[in-house]
């Protein structure tokens, strides 16, 4: 049985990265793209609960919606496809999703949703000046082999591709990064201030050994397994002390 592959992104259906991922994924099964009709970057896992959604069939297994990437995953699985997809692929995003970026990323949000809906899921992101043609063979190699590298339940793969031709795959952790001058204040022509988030788009990375940022800035592909469970087992082990502190009799 040929695989059924749902493809989405957060840059919009017409983004060049989606097209490259679609062509490479097509070697492994039937690819159905359901993606936003415009750029919906940095909407994370947003779900439209209070607005209606439209869905347009563009033919040749290409669909677009005015919803978020996660809306597109829901529409794809529950309206477009007649069975659960084997794979949900998201990207290739225009720009990295390193370290804390994964919390904001619509690309990563869509992959998490694919996982929550029961499919094998991965997010793909590329250096903003990256070369889509140079990473094609590496995408294909990853897709050829990722089924033989199973993840425990509740996990996804997040891949970040370097600028230029990659030199290797590297299994990585999440780095830490800082954005600078995040909110910029400007004046409109009528003298009223407006604000622009993401003023300086050059964050500083720690580039800790073994991290995603460390790998991509050395020209390697950072492959980061991610999970949604943000719990803190090291704190849960202190339950007795916590309860002794908070369960005192009220005075
Ligand atoms: Mn994006």
py3Dmol code that shows the C-alpha trace and the ligand (Angstrom):
import py3Dmol

protein = """\
ATOM      1  CA  UNK A   1       0.000   0.000   0.000  1.00  0.00           C
ATOM      2  CA  UNK A   2       1.341   3.329  -0.992  1.00  0.00           C
ATOM      3  CA  UNK A   3       1.734   5.900   1.745  1.00  0.00           C
ATOM      4  CA  UNK A   4      -0.721   8.729   2.144  1.00  0.00           C
ATOM      5  CA  UNK A   5       1.130  11.961   2.934  1.00  0.00           C
ATOM      6  CA  UNK A   6      -0.453  15.200   4.144  1.00  0.00           C
ATOM      7  CA  UNK A   7       1.680  18.242   3.416  1.00  0.00           C
ATOM      8  CA  UNK A   8       1.273  21.706   4.920  1.00  0.00           C
ATOM      9  CA  UNK A   9       3.333  24.725   5.944  1.00  0.00           C
ATOM     10  CA  UNK A  10       2.958  28.179   7.482  1.00  0.00           C
ATOM     11  CA  UNK A  11       4.363  30.235   4.591  1.00  0.00           C
ATOM     12  CA  UNK A  12       1.363  29.541   2.350  1.00  0.00           C
ATOM     13  CA  UNK A  13       0.600  27.048  -0.398  1.00  0.00           C
ATOM     14  CA  UNK A  14       2.608  28.955  -3.010  1.00  0.00           C
ATOM     15  CA  UNK A  15       5.848  29.057  -1.022  1.00  0.00           C
ATOM     16  CA  UNK A  16       8.769  27.502  -2.940  1.00  0.00           C
ATOM     17  CA  UNK A  17       9.735  25.384   0.089  1.00  0.00           C
ATOM     18  CA  UNK A  18       6.384  23.584   0.032  1.00  0.00           C
ATOM     19  CA  UNK A  19       6.798  22.767  -3.642  1.00  0.00           C
ATOM     20  CA  UNK A  20      10.242  21.189  -3.101  1.00  0.00           C
ATOM     21  CA  UNK A  21       8.993  19.122  -0.152  1.00  0.00           C
ATOM     22  CA  UNK A  22       5.988  18.055  -2.227  1.00  0.00           C
ATOM     23  CA  UNK A  23       8.187  16.850  -5.087  1.00  0.00           C
ATOM     24  CA  UNK A  24      10.556  14.941  -2.795  1.00  0.00           C
ATOM     25  CA  UNK A  25       7.740  13.415  -0.730  1.00  0.00           C
ATOM     26  CA  UNK A  26       6.053  12.247  -3.946  1.00  0.00           C
ATOM     27  CA  UNK A  27       8.742   9.523  -4.250  1.00  0.00           C
ATOM     28  CA  UNK A  28       7.188   7.871  -1.190  1.00  0.00           C
ATOM     29  CA  UNK A  29       3.441   7.993  -1.796  1.00  0.00           C
ATOM     30  CA  UNK A  30       0.490  10.185  -2.690  1.00  0.00           C
ATOM     31  CA  UNK A  31       1.046  13.715  -1.414  1.00  0.00           C
ATOM     32  CA  UNK A  32      -1.980  15.896  -0.653  1.00  0.00           C
ATOM     33  CA  UNK A  33      -1.132  19.520   0.146  1.00  0.00           C
ATOM     34  CA  UNK A  34      -3.551  21.470   2.354  1.00  0.00           C
ATOM     35  CA  UNK A  35      -1.923  24.773   3.238  1.00  0.00           C
ATOM     36  CA  UNK A  36      -2.818  28.344   4.218  1.00  0.00           C
ATOM     37  CA  UNK A  37      -3.733  30.789   1.450  1.00  0.00           C
ATOM     38  CA  UNK A  38      -1.224  33.350   2.781  1.00  0.00           C
ATOM     39  CA  UNK A  39       1.768  33.612   5.078  1.00  0.00           C
ATOM     40  CA  UNK A  40       0.729  32.448   8.559  1.00  0.00           C
ATOM     41  CA  UNK A  41       4.192  32.245  10.108  1.00  0.00           C
ATOM     42  CA  UNK A  42       4.544  32.358  13.909  1.00  0.00           C
ATOM     43  CA  UNK A  43       0.954  31.352  14.689  1.00  0.00           C
ATOM     44  CA  UNK A  44       2.181  28.267  16.565  1.00  0.00           C
ATOM     45  CA  UNK A  45      -0.664  25.773  17.123  1.00  0.00           C
ATOM     46  CA  UNK A  46      -3.478  28.328  16.771  1.00  0.00           C
ATOM     47  CA  UNK A  47      -6.870  26.790  16.050  1.00  0.00           C
ATOM     48  CA  UNK A  48      -9.765  28.853  14.614  1.00  0.00           C
ATOM     49  CA  UNK A  49     -12.673  28.240  16.964  1.00  0.00           C
ATOM     50  CA  UNK A  50     -14.641  31.451  16.421  1.00  0.00           C
ATOM     51  CA  UNK A  51     -14.364  32.084  12.697  1.00  0.00           C
ATOM     52  CA  UNK A  52     -15.582  30.037   9.767  1.00  0.00           C
ATOM     53  CA  UNK A  53     -13.087  28.379   7.462  1.00  0.00           C
ATOM     54  CA  UNK A  54     -13.137  28.083   3.686  1.00  0.00           C
ATOM     55  CA  UNK A  55     -11.437  25.323   1.777  1.00  0.00           C
ATOM     56  CA  UNK A  56     -10.577  25.525  -1.925  1.00  0.00           C
ATOM     57  CA  UNK A  57      -9.765  22.573  -4.153  1.00  0.00           C
ATOM     58  CA  UNK A  58      -7.153  23.713  -6.675  1.00  0.00           C
ATOM     59  CA  UNK A  59      -6.945  20.273  -8.298  1.00  0.00           C
ATOM     60  CA  UNK A  60      -4.012  17.834  -8.472  1.00  0.00           C
ATOM     61  CA  UNK A  61      -4.165  17.206  -4.701  1.00  0.00           C
ATOM     62  CA  UNK A  62      -3.631  20.860  -3.821  1.00  0.00           C
ATOM     63  CA  UNK A  63      -5.978  22.578  -1.393  1.00  0.00           C
ATOM     64  CA  UNK A  64      -5.854  25.912   0.322  1.00  0.00           C
ATOM     65  CA  UNK A  65      -7.677  27.411   3.291  1.00  0.00           C
ATOM     66  CA  UNK A  66      -7.947  30.758   5.043  1.00  0.00           C
ATOM     67  CA  UNK A  67      -7.176  28.999   8.320  1.00  0.00           C
ATOM     68  CA  UNK A  68      -3.984  28.450  10.273  1.00  0.00           C
ATOM     69  CA  UNK A  69      -1.529  25.609   9.616  1.00  0.00           C
ATOM     70  CA  UNK A  70      -3.173  23.557  12.390  1.00  0.00           C
ATOM     71  CA  UNK A  71      -6.603  24.271  10.866  1.00  0.00           C
ATOM     72  CA  UNK A  72      -5.193  22.950   7.591  1.00  0.00           C
ATOM     73  CA  UNK A  73      -4.087  19.713   9.262  1.00  0.00           C
ATOM     74  CA  UNK A  74      -7.609  19.257  10.669  1.00  0.00           C
ATOM     75  CA  UNK A  75      -9.263  20.080   7.355  1.00  0.00           C
ATOM     76  CA  UNK A  76      -6.847  17.799   5.539  1.00  0.00           C
ATOM     77  CA  UNK A  77      -7.391  14.802   7.797  1.00  0.00           C
ATOM     78  CA  UNK A  78     -11.126  15.203   8.450  1.00  0.00           C
ATOM     79  CA  UNK A  79     -12.397  16.669   5.166  1.00  0.00           C
ATOM     80  CA  UNK A  80      -9.966  16.119   2.314  1.00  0.00           C
ATOM     81  CA  UNK A  81      -8.477  12.681   2.978  1.00  0.00           C
ATOM     82  CA  UNK A  82     -10.545   9.540   3.336  1.00  0.00           C
ATOM     83  CA  UNK A  83      -8.162   7.957   5.827  1.00  0.00           C
ATOM     84  CA  UNK A  84      -5.571   9.013   8.371  1.00  0.00           C
ATOM     85  CA  UNK A  85      -2.327   9.985   6.594  1.00  0.00           C
ATOM     86  CA  UNK A  86       0.776   7.902   7.256  1.00  0.00           C
ATOM     87  CA  UNK A  87       2.932  11.004   7.296  1.00  0.00           C
ATOM     88  CA  UNK A  88       2.260  14.667   8.046  1.00  0.00           C
ATOM     89  CA  UNK A  89       5.063  16.860   6.679  1.00  0.00           C
ATOM     90  CA  UNK A  90       5.309  20.589   7.358  1.00  0.00           C
ATOM     91  CA  UNK A  91       7.544  23.040   5.500  1.00  0.00           C
ATOM     92  CA  UNK A  92      10.031  23.637   4.132  1.00  0.00           C
ATOM     93  CA  UNK A  93       9.881  26.819   6.197  1.00  0.00           C
ATOM     94  CA  UNK A  94      11.587  29.964   4.924  1.00  0.00           C
ATOM     95  CA  UNK A  95      13.881  30.495   7.943  1.00  0.00           C
ATOM     96  CA  UNK A  96      15.189  28.482  10.878  1.00  0.00           C
ATOM     97  CA  UNK A  97      13.156  27.145  13.784  1.00  0.00           C
ATOM     98  CA  UNK A  98      15.897  26.730  16.356  1.00  0.00           C
ATOM     99  CA  UNK A  99      15.754  26.628  20.146  1.00  0.00           C
ATOM    100  CA  UNK A 100      12.752  28.533  21.497  1.00  0.00           C
ATOM    101  CA  UNK A 101      11.524  29.319  17.965  1.00  0.00           C
ATOM    102  CA  UNK A 102       9.663  26.024  18.052  1.00  0.00           C
ATOM    103  CA  UNK A 103       7.090  27.533  20.445  1.00  0.00           C
ATOM    104  CA  UNK A 104       6.143  30.256  17.958  1.00  0.00           C
ATOM    105  CA  UNK A 105       6.541  28.325  14.750  1.00  0.00           C
ATOM    106  CA  UNK A 106       3.449  27.489  12.719  1.00  0.00           C
ATOM    107  CA  UNK A 107       5.577  24.966  10.822  1.00  0.00           C
ATOM    108  CA  UNK A 108       6.352  23.066  14.024  1.00  0.00           C
ATOM    109  CA  UNK A 109       2.774  23.575  15.316  1.00  0.00           C
ATOM    110  CA  UNK A 110       1.381  21.808  12.247  1.00  0.00           C
ATOM    111  CA  UNK A 111       3.768  18.873  12.695  1.00  0.00           C
ATOM    112  CA  UNK A 112       2.717  18.529  16.348  1.00  0.00           C
ATOM    113  CA  UNK A 113      -0.911  18.485  15.238  1.00  0.00           C
ATOM    114  CA  UNK A 114      -0.155  15.742  12.733  1.00  0.00           C
ATOM    115  CA  UNK A 115       1.400  13.735  15.579  1.00  0.00           C
ATOM    116  CA  UNK A 116      -1.620  14.387  17.836  1.00  0.00           C
ATOM    117  CA  UNK A 117      -3.875  13.116  15.058  1.00  0.00           C
ATOM    118  CA  UNK A 118      -1.880   9.888  14.988  1.00  0.00           C
ATOM    119  CA  UNK A 119       0.548  10.284  12.086  1.00  0.00           C
ATOM    120  CA  UNK A 120       4.330  10.179  11.836  1.00  0.00           C
ATOM    121  CA  UNK A 121       5.209  13.875  11.648  1.00  0.00           C
ATOM    122  CA  UNK A 122       8.149  16.126  10.831  1.00  0.00           C
ATOM    123  CA  UNK A 123       8.814  19.846  10.432  1.00  0.00           C
ATOM    124  CA  UNK A 124      11.385  21.149   7.932  1.00  0.00           C
ATOM    125  CA  UNK A 125      13.042  24.574   8.147  1.00  0.00           C
ATOM    126  CA  UNK A 126      15.814  26.165   6.106  1.00  0.00           C
ATOM    127  CA  UNK A 127      18.241  29.046   6.611  1.00  0.00           C
ATOM    128  CA  UNK A 128      16.507  32.186   5.219  1.00  0.00           C
ATOM    129  CA  UNK A 129      19.170  32.384   2.497  1.00  0.00           C
ATOM    130  CA  UNK A 130      19.312  28.610   2.089  1.00  0.00           C
ATOM    131  CA  UNK A 131      19.356  26.749  -1.218  1.00  0.00           C
ATOM    132  CA  UNK A 132      16.303  24.546  -1.743  1.00  0.00           C
ATOM    133  CA  UNK A 133      17.964  22.670  -4.610  1.00  0.00           C
ATOM    134  CA  UNK A 134      21.046  21.856  -2.506  1.00  0.00           C
ATOM    135  CA  UNK A 135      18.963  20.221   0.233  1.00  0.00           C
ATOM    136  CA  UNK A 136      16.718  18.120  -2.036  1.00  0.00           C
ATOM    137  CA  UNK A 137      18.846  14.926  -1.867  1.00  0.00           C
ATOM    138  CA  UNK A 138      19.090  15.271   1.911  1.00  0.00           C
ATOM    139  CA  UNK A 139      15.322  15.570   2.275  1.00  0.00           C
ATOM    140  CA  UNK A 140      14.933  12.465   0.156  1.00  0.00           C
ATOM    141  CA  UNK A 141      17.503  10.549   2.210  1.00  0.00           C
ATOM    142  CA  UNK A 142      15.763  11.507   5.461  1.00  0.00           C
ATOM    143  CA  UNK A 143      12.355  10.413   4.156  1.00  0.00           C
ATOM    144  CA  UNK A 144      13.846   7.146   2.869  1.00  0.00           C
ATOM    145  CA  UNK A 145      15.125   6.252   6.326  1.00  0.00           C
ATOM    146  CA  UNK A 146      13.028   7.920   9.037  1.00  0.00           C
ATOM    147  CA  UNK A 147      10.606   5.013   9.372  1.00  0.00           C
ATOM    148  CA  UNK A 148      13.504   2.826  10.519  1.00  0.00           C
ATOM    149  CA  UNK A 149      14.243   5.300  13.332  1.00  0.00           C
ATOM    150  CA  UNK A 150      10.996   5.206  15.329  1.00  0.00           C
ATOM    151  CA  UNK A 151      10.184   7.841  17.940  1.00  0.00           C
ATOM    152  CA  UNK A 152       8.293   7.073  21.136  1.00  0.00           C
ATOM    153  CA  UNK A 153       4.677   8.288  21.115  1.00  0.00           C
ATOM    154  CA  UNK A 154       4.097  12.004  21.344  1.00  0.00           C
ATOM    155  CA  UNK A 155       7.276  13.044  19.545  1.00  0.00           C
ATOM    156  CA  UNK A 156       8.021  14.707  16.231  1.00  0.00           C
ATOM    157  CA  UNK A 157      11.184  15.363  14.246  1.00  0.00           C
ATOM    158  CA  UNK A 158      12.185  18.975  13.604  1.00  0.00           C
ATOM    159  CA  UNK A 159      14.845  19.433  10.923  1.00  0.00           C
ATOM    160  CA  UNK A 160      16.812  22.617  10.297  1.00  0.00           C
ATOM    161  CA  UNK A 161      18.887  22.845   7.122  1.00  0.00           C
ATOM    162  CA  UNK A 162      21.980  25.064   6.883  1.00  0.00           C
ATOM    163  CA  UNK A 163      22.847  27.617   4.242  1.00  0.00           C
ATOM    164  CA  UNK A 164      24.547  25.941   1.272  1.00  0.00           C
ATOM    165  CA  UNK A 165      25.107  22.216   0.782  1.00  0.00           C
ATOM    166  CA  UNK A 166      24.800  20.286   4.061  1.00  0.00           C
ATOM    167  CA  UNK A 167      27.700  18.103   5.204  1.00  0.00           C
ATOM    168  CA  UNK A 168      25.909  15.657   7.555  1.00  0.00           C
ATOM    169  CA  UNK A 169      22.841  14.846   9.623  1.00  0.00           C
ATOM    170  CA  UNK A 170      23.284  15.571  13.337  1.00  0.00           C
ATOM    171  CA  UNK A 171      20.901  14.542  16.142  1.00  0.00           C
ATOM    172  CA  UNK A 172      20.546  17.644  18.317  1.00  0.00           C
ATOM    173  CA  UNK A 173      19.022  19.274  21.392  1.00  0.00           C
ATOM    174  CA  UNK A 174      17.332  22.689  21.482  1.00  0.00           C
ATOM    175  CA  UNK A 175      19.675  25.649  21.833  1.00  0.00           C
ATOM    176  CA  UNK A 176      18.819  28.936  23.593  1.00  0.00           C
ATOM    177  CA  UNK A 177      18.547  32.164  21.673  1.00  0.00           C
ATOM    178  CA  UNK A 178      17.945  35.812  22.414  1.00  0.00           C
ATOM    179  CA  UNK A 179      16.248  38.312  20.122  1.00  0.00           C
ATOM    180  CA  UNK A 180      17.272  41.933  20.482  1.00  0.00           C
ATOM    181  CA  UNK A 181      15.162  45.091  20.217  1.00  0.00           C
ATOM    182  CA  UNK A 182      12.126  42.876  19.735  1.00  0.00           C
ATOM    183  CA  UNK A 183       9.541  45.682  19.659  1.00  0.00           C
ATOM    184  CA  UNK A 184      10.260  48.628  17.426  1.00  0.00           C
ATOM    185  CA  UNK A 185       8.242  51.867  17.759  1.00  0.00           C
ATOM    186  CA  UNK A 186       7.665  53.877  14.596  1.00  0.00           C
ATOM    187  CA  UNK A 187       5.464  56.785  13.533  1.00  0.00           C
ATOM    188  CA  UNK A 188       2.754  56.581  10.896  1.00  0.00           C
ATOM    189  CA  UNK A 189       2.295  59.539   8.480  1.00  0.00           C
ATOM    190  CA  UNK A 190      -0.389  61.024  10.755  1.00  0.00           C
ATOM    191  CA  UNK A 191       1.882  61.093  13.791  1.00  0.00           C
ATOM    192  CA  UNK A 192       0.430  58.127  15.643  1.00  0.00           C
ATOM    193  CA  UNK A 193       2.916  55.511  16.844  1.00  0.00           C
ATOM    194  CA  UNK A 194       2.765  51.940  15.651  1.00  0.00           C
ATOM    195  CA  UNK A 195       4.774  48.947  16.737  1.00  0.00           C
ATOM    196  CA  UNK A 196       6.614  46.302  14.834  1.00  0.00           C
ATOM    197  CA  UNK A 197       7.498  42.994  16.522  1.00  0.00           C
ATOM    198  CA  UNK A 198      10.721  41.314  15.487  1.00  0.00           C
ATOM    199  CA  UNK A 199      12.655  44.522  14.796  1.00  0.00           C
ATOM    200  CA  UNK A 200      16.098  42.972  14.769  1.00  0.00           C
ATOM    201  CA  UNK A 201      15.816  39.599  13.112  1.00  0.00           C
ATOM    202  CA  UNK A 202      19.354  38.508  14.026  1.00  0.00           C
ATOM    203  CA  UNK A 203      19.108  36.586  17.291  1.00  0.00           C
ATOM    204  CA  UNK A 204      22.124  35.564  19.345  1.00  0.00           C
ATOM    205  CA  UNK A 205      22.443  31.840  19.845  1.00  0.00           C
ATOM    206  CA  UNK A 206      24.296  30.148  22.643  1.00  0.00           C
ATOM    207  CA  UNK A 207      25.378  27.403  20.193  1.00  0.00           C
ATOM    208  CA  UNK A 208      25.805  24.917  23.030  1.00  0.00           C
ATOM    209  CA  UNK A 209      27.625  21.711  22.032  1.00  0.00           C
ATOM    210  CA  UNK A 210      25.171  19.181  20.637  1.00  0.00           C
ATOM    211  CA  UNK A 211      22.483  21.802  19.990  1.00  0.00           C
ATOM    212  CA  UNK A 212      20.524  22.585  16.838  1.00  0.00           C
ATOM    213  CA  UNK A 213      22.151  26.022  16.393  1.00  0.00           C
ATOM    214  CA  UNK A 214      25.609  24.560  16.872  1.00  0.00           C
ATOM    215  CA  UNK A 215      24.988  22.047  14.077  1.00  0.00           C
ATOM    216  CA  UNK A 216      23.392  24.330  11.457  1.00  0.00           C
ATOM    217  CA  UNK A 217      25.996  27.048  11.842  1.00  0.00           C
ATOM    218  CA  UNK A 218      28.654  24.398  11.139  1.00  0.00           C
ATOM    219  CA  UNK A 219      26.860  23.448   7.934  1.00  0.00           C
ATOM    220  CA  UNK A 220      25.130  20.330   9.266  1.00  0.00           C
ATOM    221  CA  UNK A 221      21.446  19.397   9.300  1.00  0.00           C
ATOM    222  CA  UNK A 222      20.108  19.645  12.853  1.00  0.00           C
ATOM    223  CA  UNK A 223      17.564  16.881  13.510  1.00  0.00           C
ATOM    224  CA  UNK A 224      15.837  17.637  16.819  1.00  0.00           C
ATOM    225  CA  UNK A 225      13.324  15.241  18.344  1.00  0.00           C
ATOM    226  CA  UNK A 226      10.637  17.287  20.120  1.00  0.00           C
ATOM    227  CA  UNK A 227       7.767  16.459  22.443  1.00  0.00           C
ATOM    228  CA  UNK A 228       4.717  18.401  23.591  1.00  0.00           C
ATOM    229  CA  UNK A 229       4.966  17.285  27.224  1.00  0.00           C
ATOM    230  CA  UNK A 230       6.553  20.322  28.882  1.00  0.00           C
ATOM    231  CA  UNK A 231       6.353  18.784  32.351  1.00  0.00           C
ATOM    232  CA  UNK A 232       9.258  18.926  34.810  1.00  0.00           C
ATOM    233  CA  UNK A 233      10.007  15.455  36.232  1.00  0.00           C
ATOM    234  CA  UNK A 234      12.860  16.883  38.341  1.00  0.00           C
ATOM    235  CA  UNK A 235      10.314  19.057  40.185  1.00  0.00           C
ATOM    236  CA  UNK A 236       7.596  16.396  40.394  1.00  0.00           C
ATOM    237  CA  UNK A 237      10.013  14.329  42.456  1.00  0.00           C
ATOM    238  CA  UNK A 238       9.783  17.032  45.135  1.00  0.00           C
ATOM    239  CA  UNK A 239       6.046  16.511  45.647  1.00  0.00           C
ATOM    240  CA  UNK A 240       6.318  15.900  49.382  1.00  0.00           C
ATOM    241  CA  UNK A 241       8.138  19.171  50.065  1.00  0.00           C
ATOM    242  CA  UNK A 242       5.704  21.031  47.810  1.00  0.00           C
ATOM    243  CA  UNK A 243       2.661  19.679  49.588  1.00  0.00           C
ATOM    244  CA  UNK A 244       4.138  20.259  53.040  1.00  0.00           C
ATOM    245  CA  UNK A 245       4.634  23.912  52.056  1.00  0.00           C
ATOM    246  CA  UNK A 246       1.289  24.587  50.382  1.00  0.00           C
ATOM    247  CA  UNK A 247      -1.078  22.426  52.408  1.00  0.00           C
ATOM    248  CA  UNK A 248      -0.603  24.188  55.753  1.00  0.00           C
ATOM    249  CA  UNK A 249      -3.817  24.743  57.724  1.00  0.00           C
ATOM    250  CA  UNK A 250      -5.285  28.205  57.027  1.00  0.00           C
ATOM    251  CA  UNK A 251      -5.023  30.552  60.012  1.00  0.00           C
TER     252      UNK A 251
END
"""
ligand_1 = """\
1
MN
Mn 7.099 30.446 8.051
"""
view = py3Dmol.view(width=600, height=400)
view.addModel(protein, "pdb")
view.setStyle({"model": 0}, {"cartoon": {"style": "trace"}})
view.addModel(ligand_1, "xyz")
view.setStyle({"model": 1}, {"stick": {}})
view.zoomTo()
view.show()
